[in-house]
Amino acid sequence: MEILDLRHFSSADLRPLLEEEAALWSVYSPGLQRIDEMVLRYLDSKILPGYAAVNRGRVLGYAFFVYEPARA
């Protein structure tokens, strides 16, 4: 398992994981089967700071952060 900078990945790399995550969340919140397109755009722009857990070339998890002074 490797932990790599999220900015090394594109939306195509994380889309399968995001789709799986959306399907799992829909169990708790019906109708939540959409993928956050803003996250995908930030991934493709290489401006989303964070990390991805990768095993044998497959992204298994991710974490990102956004700092906004006006919000906690």
C-alpha positions in Angstrom: 0.0 0.0 0.0 1.2 3.5 -0.9 0.0 6.9 0.2 0.4 9.3 -2.7 -0.4 13.0 -3.2 -3.9 13.3 -4.6 -2.7 15.7 -7.2 -1.1 12.8 -9.1 -4.5 11.5 -10.0 -7.3 12.5 -12.4 -11.0 12.2 -12.1 -10.8 9.0 -14.2 -8.6 7.5 -11.6 -11.0 8.2 -8.7 -14.4 8.0 -10.5 -14.9 4.2 -9.8 -14.2 4.8 -6.1 -16.5 7.8 -6.0 -19.3 5.9 -7.7 -19.0 3.1 -5.2 -19.0 5.6 -2.3 -22.1 7.3 -3.7 -23.9 3.9 -3.9 -23.0 3.1 -0.3 -24.2 6.5 0.9 -27.5 6.1 -0.9 -28.4 3.4 1.6 -28.4 6.0 4.3 -29.7 8.9 2.2 -31.9 7.8 -0.8 -31.3 9.9 -3.8 -27.7 10.6 -3.0 -26.3 8.6 -5.9 -24.7 11.5 -7.6 -20.9 12.0 -7.7 -19.6 15.4 -6.6 -18.6 16.9 -9.9 -16.8 19.7 -8.1 -14.4 17.2 -6.6 -13.8 15.7 -10.0 -13.1 19.1 -11.5 -10.7 20.0 -8.7 -8.9 16.6 -9.3 -8.5 17.4 -13.0 -7.2 20.9 -12.2 -4.6 19.4 -9.9 -5.6 21.9 -7.2 -7.1 19.5 -4.6 -4.7 18.9 -1.7 -4.9 15.5 -0.2 -3.8 11.9 -0.4 -4.8 8.7 -2.0 -4.2 5.1 -0.7 -3.1 3.0 -3.7 -2.6 -0.8 -3.8 -1.4 -2.5 -7.0 -2.4 0.5 -9.1 -5.9 0.7 -7.7 -7.1 3.7 -5.6 -8.7 2.3 -2.5 -9.3 5.4 -0.5 -8.7 9.2 -0.5 -8.7 12.2 1.8 -8.6 15.8 0.9 -8.9 19.2 2.7 -10.0 22.6 1.8 -9.0 25.6 3.9 -11.5 28.5 3.9 -10.7 31.3 6.5 -14.4 32.2 6.9 -15.4 28.6 7.7 -14.4 26.0 10.3 
